Amino acid sequence: MLKQRLQQKLLQKLSPQQIQMIKLLEIPTMQLEQRIKKELEDNPVLEEGSVEDNMYREEEENQDNISGDQDEFTFEDYLNEEDIPSYRLLARNYSKDDRKENIPFSVGITFHDFLESQLGLRSLTEQQQILAKYILGNIDDDGYLRRSIESIVDDIAFSQNITTTVEDMAEILGMIKDLDPPGVGAESLQECLLLQIDKKDHSLPEIVLAEKILKDHFEEFTRKHYSKIINRLDIKEEELKKALEEILKLNPKPGSSYSDPQNKTSESIVPDFILENNDGELQLSLNSKNVPELKISREYLDMLKSYHLNRKGASREQKEAMSFVRQKLDSAKWFIDAIRQRQNTLLLTMHAIINFQSDYFQEGEESKLRPMILKDIADITGLDISTISRVANSKYIQTTFGIFPLRYFFSEGMQTDSGEEVSTREIKKILEECINNEDKRKPLTDEKLGAILNEKGYPVARRTVAKYREQLNIPVARMRKEL
């Protein structure tokens, strides 16, 4: 039996403008330019141009022609000065005579193109070429084939209707594993290192020993159980040391070695903020040099005006067309306003960070960074913590002493034995120095590191040391052991 009942629910629904702003807030300046260009392509009402190009007014002479019923609108909705992209006034502006500089990039072929060009020198049938390209498409940027041959055989049969066998595919993979850089096409770290050591000079005893270790004692090698390797191979410590030196010369990510600037596209960090220090006075601006200015198309506004002057005799098609234009106008207004809110929020947040860390930004001395968490900046700005997090994520600031990610300025704090509050960054720096200066034959355990920090006046527990060490991407003591 069905029952009906009334139920009240309190739901928080974001407006399209809020969603636009949230999405724009998350992306850095480098992506903002592309996002604006996409909006220009999708919305014919938006145009690229300076504010002055759009500062004409027609309200006064047309005021009597504009009524306020539901099907109407006012030109003020689209021509209000506040809705024209004033966000440019908050950014680092340039005159029309200034030459726009494009974001730097390198021109050349990619890692996968490099592999494919080598295969072009091999004598392959048409089907072998297709199979080889398919395998190359499954090799990641590190140079590994992360999928099994069996699954690739099934995929190519399904996607390209090509029937092949595991044996034929393995033959092609064998050719790929013979390409440069050595180790490419490997299905595991062990195979990757073995492919590289196989190309070394085997007349050298340390190379022969290195290959034997990788082939037969790989688990002991990865766990740094060197005494077991010495006993099982009946070798001297000096022999093992020479073999390990050869292994450490190998590249666990052969794809990353393809770093020739002529043959690899590269990414550049484009700062979102620029901070200048003029005789102790800090001046912050947004880096918006490559961000296009936006305006609403006069052509579409004139079209809408003409429609309203003759709306009584308008056809159904004309009404539908004008409905579409109004929709695009609203979308353009939302987008321009979202951009402006983004810029305002970025500046508000960055000013709060600079004021909080003013001593640091004067000199760039890391020891002067105060403990600061997202909530601190949220309280100062009145913004939500999630908003501060979005601003801090993937954003960079250019200072007189370098370019830094905004995340760099955030850290937790703790009190020393003397009652002074210090940043956990300072503790991590001391921890890193202790590990860098340790005896690698007998690395310091987390417990011993904790004892050293306590002696220096930082009351840190062993589990906290482990947490900081992991955040620094430093392995446990056993994995830091060297001969």
C-alpha positions in Angstrom: 0.0 0.0 0.0 1.4 3.4 -1.0 1.5 6.2 1.5 2.0 9.9 0.8 3.3 12.4 3.3 4.7 15.9 3.3 8.3 16.4 4.5 10.3 19.5 4.8 14.0 19.5 3.9 16.6 22.3 4.1 18.8 22.1 1.0 21.7 24.4 0.0 21.7 24.9 -3.7 24.5 26.8 -5.5 23.6 29.2 -8.2 25.2 28.9 -11.7 27.3 32.0 -10.8 28.6 30.5 -7.6 29.5 27.3 -9.5 31.3 29.3 -12.1 33.3 31.2 -9.5 34.2 28.0 -7.5 35.5 26.4 -10.7 37.5 29.5 -11.8 38.9 29.9 -8.3 40.6 26.5 -8.4 42.5 27.0 -11.7 45.8 28.8 -11.9 46.5 31.8 -14.2 48.1 29.5 -16.8 44.8 27.6 -17.2 42.6 30.7 -16.8 43.7 32.1 -20.2 42.6 28.9 -21.9 39.3 28.8 -19.9 38.5 32.4 -21.0 39.3 31.5 -24.6 37.0 28.6 -24.5 34.2 30.8 -23.2 34.8 33.2 -26.0 34.4 30.4 -28.5 31.3 29.0 -26.8 29.5 32.3 -26.2 29.1 34.7 -29.3 27.9 37.5 -27.0 31.3 37.7 -25.3 34.1 39.5 -27.1 37.7 40.2 -26.4 38.4 43.9 -26.0 39.2 46.8 -23.7 36.7 48.3 -21.3 36.6 51.6 -23.2 35.2 49.8 -26.3 32.0 48.9 -24.4 31.4 52.1 -22.4 28.5 53.5 -24.5 25.1 54.3 -23.0 21.7 54.3 -24.6 19.4 54.1 -21.6 18.3 57.7 -21.5 17.0 57.9 -25.1 15.4 54.4 -24.8 14.0 54.6 -21.3 10.4 55.1 -22.5 10.6 52.1 -24.9 11.6 49.6 -22.2 8.8 48.1 -20.0 9.1 45.8 -17.1 6.9 42.8 -17.7 8.3 39.3 -17.3 9.2 38.9 -20.9 11.3 42.1 -20.9 14.7 43.2 -19.6 16.5 46.5 -19.1 19.7 47.4 -20.9 21.1 48.4 -17.5 21.3 44.6 -16.9 23.9 44.4 -19.6 25.5 47.9 -19.7 25.9 48.6 -15.9 29.3 49.9 -15.3 29.8 47.6 -12.4 29.2 44.6 -14.7 31.9 45.6 -17.2 35.1 43.7 -16.4 36.5 46.0 -13.7 38.6 43.0 -12.5 41.2 44.4 -14.9 41.6 47.4 -12.5 42.7 45.0 -9.8 45.2 43.1 -11.9 48.6 44.1 -13.4 47.5 46.1 -16.4 49.4 46.9 -19.6 48.8 49.5 -22.3 47.6 48.6 -25.7 51.1 49.3 -27.0 52.6 46.6 -24.8 53.4 43.4 -26.6 51.7 40.4 -25.1 54.2 37.7 -24.2 53.0 34.1 -24.6 53.6 31.5 -22.0 56.9 29.8 -22.8 56.9 26.3 -24.1 59.3 24.0 -25.9 58.6 22.9 -29.5 59.6 19.3 -30.3 58.4 15.7 -30.3 57.1 13.8 -27.3 58.6 10.8 -25.6 56.1 8.5 -27.4 56.9 10.2 -30.8 60.6 9.5 -30.1 59.8 5.8 -29.6 57.7 5.7 -32.7 60.4 7.3 -34.8 62.8 4.5 -33.8 60.3 1.8 -34.8 60.1 3.5 -38.2 63.7 2.3 -38.8 62.6 -1.3 -38.3 61.4 -3.5 -41.1 57.8 -4.2 -40.0 54.7 -5.4 -41.8 51.6 -3.2 -41.9 49.9 -5.2 -39.1 53.1 -5.2 -37.0 53.2 -1.4 -37.2 49.6 -1.2 -36.0 50.4 -3.6 -33.1 53.6 -1.7 -32.2 51.7 1.7 -32.1 49.0 0.1 -29.9 51.6 -1.1 -27.5 53.4 2.3 -27.5 50.0 3.9 -26.6 49.9 1.8 -23.5 53.4 2.8 -22.3 53.2 5.5 -19.6 55.5 8.5 -19.2 57.8 6.6 -17.0 58.5 4.2 -19.8 56.6 1.2 -18.3 54.0 -1.1 -19.9 51.5 -1.4 -17.0 49.1 -3.8 -18.7 49.5 -7.5 -19.6 50.0 -8.7 -23.1 46.8 -10.8 -22.9 44.6 -7.8 -22.1 46.2 -5.8 -24.9 45.5 -8.6 -27.4 41.8 -8.6 -26.2 41.6 -4.8 -26.5 43.0 -4.6 -30.0 40.6 -7.3 -31.2 37.6 -5.4 -29.7 38.6 -1.8 -30.6 40.2 -2.3 -34.0 38.9 -5.8 -35.0 42.5 -7.1 -35.4 43.1 -10.7 -34.5 46.5 -11.5 -33.2 48.2 -13.8 -30.7 50.1 -13.3 -27.4 53.2 -14.7 -29.1 53.0 -12.1 -32.0 52.4 -9.3 -29.6 55.3 -10.4 -27.3 57.6 -10.4 -30.4 56.7 -6.8 -31.1 57.1 -5.9 -27.4 60.6 -7.5 -27.6 61.5 -5.0 -30.3 60.2 -2.1 -28.2 62.3 -3.2 -25.2 65.3 -2.9 -27.5 64.7 0.8 -28.1 66.2 3.8 -26.4 66.1 4.8 -23.6 67.2 1.4 -22.2 64.5 -0.1 -19.9 61.5 1.2 -21.9 58.6 -1.2 -22.2 59.4 -3.1 -19.0 56.5 -4.5 -17.1 58.2 -4.3 -13.7 61.0 -2.4 -11.9 63.1 -5.6 -11.8 62.8 -6.1 -15.6 63.5 -2.4 -16.2 66.8 -2.5 -14.4 67.7 -5.9 -16.0 67.1 -4.4 -19.4 69.5 -1.6 -18.6 72.2 -3.7 -17.0 72.0 -6.1 -20.1 73.4 -3.3 -22.3 76.4 -2.7 -20.0 79.9 -4.1 -20.5 79.8 -7.7 -19.1 83.6 -8.0 -19.2 83.5 -6.1 -15.9 83.0 -8.3 -12.8 80.9 -5.6 -11.0 78.4 -5.6 -14.0 78.1 -9.4 -13.9 77.5 -9.3 -10.1 75.0 -6.5 -10.4 73.0 -8.5 -13.0 73.1 -11.6 -10.7 71.8 -9.5 -7.7 69.0 -8.0 -9.8 68.0 -11.4 -11.3 68.3 -13.7 -8.3 68.3 -11.5 -5.1 66.1 -8.6 -6.1 63.9 -8.8 -2.9 67.0 -8.7 -0.6 68.3 -5.8 -2.7 65.1 -3.8 -2.4 65.0 -4.4 1.4 68.7 -3.6 1.7 69.4 -6.9 3.4 73.1 -6.7 2.3 74.4 -9.2 4.8 72.2 -11.9 3.3 73.4 -11.1 -0.2 77.0 -11.3 0.9 76.5 -14.7 2.6 74.4 -16.2 -0.2 76.8 -15.2 -3.0 79.9 -15.7 -0.9 81.4 -12.3 -1.8 83.2 -9.6 -0.1 81.6 -6.3 1.1 83.8 -4.3 -1.3 82.6 -6.4 -4.3 79.0 -5.8 -3.2 79.6 -2.1 -2.9 80.9 -1.9 -6.5 78.0 -3.8 -7.8 75.5 -1.6 -5.9 77.2 1.5 -7.4 76.5 0.2 -10.9 72.9 -0.6 -10.0 72.4 2.9 -8.6 73.5 4.4 -11.9 70.5 2.8 -13.6 67.3 4.8 -14.1 64.1 3.3 -12.5 62.0 5.6 -14.7 63.6 5.5 -18.2 60.9 7.7 -19.6 61.9 10.6 -17.4 65.4 10.5 -18.8 64.1 11.8 -22.1 64.8 15.4 -21.1 66.4 16.9 -24.2 64.7 20.3 -24.5 64.7 19.9 -28.3 62.6 16.7 -28.0 60.4 17.1 -25.0 57.5 19.5 -24.3 58.1 21.2 -21.0 55.8 23.0 -18.6 56.6 26.4 -17.1 55.4 27.8 -13.8 53.5 31.0 -14.4 53.0 32.9 -11.1 49.5 34.0 -10.2 50.7 36.9 -8.0 53.7 39.3 -8.3 55.0 40.8 -5.1 57.5 43.7 -5.3 59.4 45.2 -2.4 59.9 48.9 -2.9 62.2 50.1 0.0 60.3 47.9 2.5 56.9 48.6 1.1 55.3 45.4 -0.3 53.2 45.8 -3.4 51.0 42.9 -4.6 49.4 42.6 -8.0 47.8 39.8 -10.0 49.7 38.5 -13.0 47.0 38.9 -15.7 49.2 39.9 -18.6 48.0 37.1 -20.9 44.4 37.1 -19.6 42.1 38.6 -22.2 39.8 41.5 -21.3 36.1 40.8 -21.9 33.2 42.8 -23.0 29.6 42.2 -24.2 29.1 42.4 -27.9 27.6 45.6 -29.1 26.2 43.8 -32.1 24.0 41.6 -30.0 22.9 44.5 -27.8 21.9 46.4 -30.9 20.0 43.3 -32.1 18.2 43.1 -28.8 17.4 46.8 -28.9 16.0 46.6 -32.4 13.8 43.6 -31.3 12.3 45.6 -28.5 11.5 48.6 -30.7 9.6 46.2 -33.0 8.6 43.5 -30.6 4.8 43.7 -31.2 5.2 42.5 -34.8 7.9 39.9 -34.0 7.5 36.4 -35.3 7.8 33.3 -33.3 11.2 32.6 -34.7 12.4 36.1 -33.8 11.1 35.6 -30.2 13.0 32.3 -29.9 16.1 33.9 -31.3 15.9 36.8 -28.8 15.3 34.3 -26.0 18.6 32.6 -27.0 20.4 35.9 -27.1 19.1 36.9 -23.6 20.3 33.5 -22.3 23.8 34.1 -23.8 23.8 37.6 -22.4 23.0 36.3 -18.9 25.8 33.7 -19.3 28.2 36.3 -20.4 27.3 38.5 -17.4 27.7 35.5 -15.0 31.1 34.7 -16.5 32.5 38.2 -16.3 31.2 38.5 -12.7 32.7 35.2 -11.8 36.1 36.3 -13.1 35.8 39.6 -11.1 34.9 37.6 -7.9 37.9 35.3 -8.6 40.3 38.2 -8.8 38.9 39.9 -5.7 39.0 36.6 -3.7 42.6 35.9 -4.8 43.8 39.4 -3.8 41.9 39.3 -0.5 43.5 36.0 0.4 47.0 36.8 -0.7 47.0 40.1 1.2 46.0 38.3 4.3 48.8 35.8 3.9 51.3 38.6 3.3 50.2 40.5 6.4 50.3 37.3 8.5 53.8 36.5 7.2 55.1 40.1 6.8 58.4 39.4 8.5 59.1 36.5 6.0 58.1 38.5 2.9 60.5 41.3 3.8 63.6 39.2 3.7 62.6 35.7 2.5 64.2 34.1 5.6 62.5 30.7 6.2 63.1 30.8 9.9 60.7 33.8 10.0 57.7 31.9 8.7 55.1 31.8 11.4 52.8 28.7 12.0 49.8 29.3 9.8 46.9 27.1 8.9 43.9 27.6 6.5 41.7 28.6 9.4 43.9 31.5 10.3 43.5 33.1 6.8 39.8 32.1 6.8 39.2 34.0 10.1 41.1 37.1 8.8 39.3 37.3 5.4 35.9 36.1 6.5 36.0 33.5 3.8 35.2 29.8 4.2 38.2 27.4 4.8 37.3 25.5 1.6 37.7 28.8 -0.4 41.1 29.4 1.1 42.1 25.9 0.3 41.0 26.4 -3.4 43.1 29.6 -3.6 46.1 28.0 -2.1 45.9 25.0 -4.4 48.0 25.2 -7.6 48.7 28.9 -7.2 52.2 30.5 -7.2 53.6 33.9 -6.1 56.7 35.6 -7.6 58.8 37.4 -5.0 62.2 39.1 -5.1 63.7 35.9 -3.7 62.0 33.3 -5.9 58.7 31.8 -7.0 56.8 29.8 -4.4 53.6 27.7 -4.2 51.1 29.2 -1.8 51.0 25.9 0.1 54.6 26.7 1.1 53.5 29.4 3.6 51.1 27.1 5.5 52.3 24.9 8.3 51.2 23.8 11.8 52.8 25.1 15.0 54.0 23.7 18.3 55.5 25.1 21.5 59.1 24.5 22.4 60.3 23.7 26.0 60.8 27.4 26.5 57.2 28.1 25.5 58.0 29.7 22.2 55.6 28.8 19.3 57.5 27.6 16.2 56.5 26.3 12.8 56.6 22.6 12.1 58.6 23.6 9.0 61.5 24.5 11.3 61.3 21.1 13.0 61.3 19.3 9.7 64.3 21.3 8.6 66.2 20.2 11.7 65.0 16.6 11.1 66.2 16.7 7.5 69.6 18.0 8.6 70.0 15.2 11.2 69.3 12.6 8.5 71.6 14.2 5.9 74.5 14.1 8.5 73.8 10.6 9.9 76.2 7.6 9.4 74.6 5.8 6.5 76.0 2.5 7.7 73.9 3.0 10.9 71.0 5.3 10.0 69.1 7.0 12.8 65.8 5.4 13.8 62.7 7.5 14.4 63.1 6.9 18.1 66.7 8.3 18.1 65.7 11.2 15.9 62.9 12.0 18.4 65.5 12.0 21.2 67.8 14.4 19.3 64.9 16.8 18.7 63.9 16.6 22.4 67.5 17.5 23.3 67.2 20.5 21.1 64.1 21.7 22.9 61.4 20.3 20.6 59.1 17.9 22.5 58.3 15.5 19.6 57.0 11.9 20.0 58.4 9.1 17.8 55.1 8.8 15.8 55.3 12.5 15.1 58.9 12.1 13.8 57.6 9.3 11.6 54.8 11.6 10.2 57.3 14.4 9.5 59.8 12.0 7.9 57.1 10.6 5.6 56.0 14.2 4.6 59.6 14.8 3.6 59.5 11.7 1.5 62.4 10.2 3.5 62.4 6.4 3.9 62.8 4.5 7.2 66.2 4.0 8.7 66.6 0.4 7.2 66.0 1.8 3.7 68.6 4.5 4.1 71.4 2.1 5.0 74.4 2.2 2.8 77.7 0.2 2.7 
